[in-house]
Amino acid sequence: SYVLTQPPSVSVAPGQTARITCGGNNIGSKSVHWYQQKPGRAPVLVVYDDSDRPSGIPERFSGSNSGNTATLTISRVEAGDEADYYCQVWDFGSDHIVFGTGTEVTVL
Amino acid sequence: EVQVLESGGDLVQPGGSLRLSCAASGFIISSYAMTWVRQAPGKGLEWVSTIRDSGGRTYYADSVKGRFTISRDNSNNTLYLQMNSLRAEDAAIYYCAKLRGSTRENAFDIWGQGTMVIVSS
């Protein structure tokens, strides 16, 4: 089955840039979506189709995808960005949706 | 406002059954693919099942295939998840979500608040 690997945690100072990676075999050939989940809350879509943002999501959130790695970048990090972040793809090979292992972002 | 609202979560014994509901408002569920995602306590997100719009083709995670059934009632604009032969490892918060489009590769743009399923004797 298709596996998406994320670092368990990322720490960043306020105002700096956080980069969260999502590794998968030839992930660059797939559409990658990213979700933010704060404690006790439902996930929220922050980036879809590799690099598009839903309405209401700040421009500070951006995405890229190439080769075996997709990346979610959060610029000018704020305290309110503390959350778990998950990448997600549809794996055509298995016809399954796959979530990444999740990354906890801590703002120092 | 576009939203979905889950219900039906409960405490159930191992081997038991439960049906979850997801009432949609602000959009027509038959025009979009819909999905169920679960999250066990302290764990990550796990995809459970997806149903396409037209034709209603369904997809299941290996962990629930043969035990869970996703369906929808277009007249009530409601999505369902029938869960049979429940196991301890099925205990989780179950989220209903709408996909951005009609096909399965789309992102989940609208999520409900979740409903809790506890499997215990």
Interface residues (C-beta under 8 A of the other chain):
Chain A: S1 K30 S31 H33 Y35 Q37 A42 P43 V44 L45 Y48 D49 P54 D84 Y86 Q88 V89 W90 F92 D95 H96 I97 V98 F99 G100 T101 G102
Chain B: T35 V37 G44 L45 E46 W47 T50 Y59 A61 D62 Y95 R100 R104 E105 N106 A107 F108 D109 W111 G112 Q113 G114
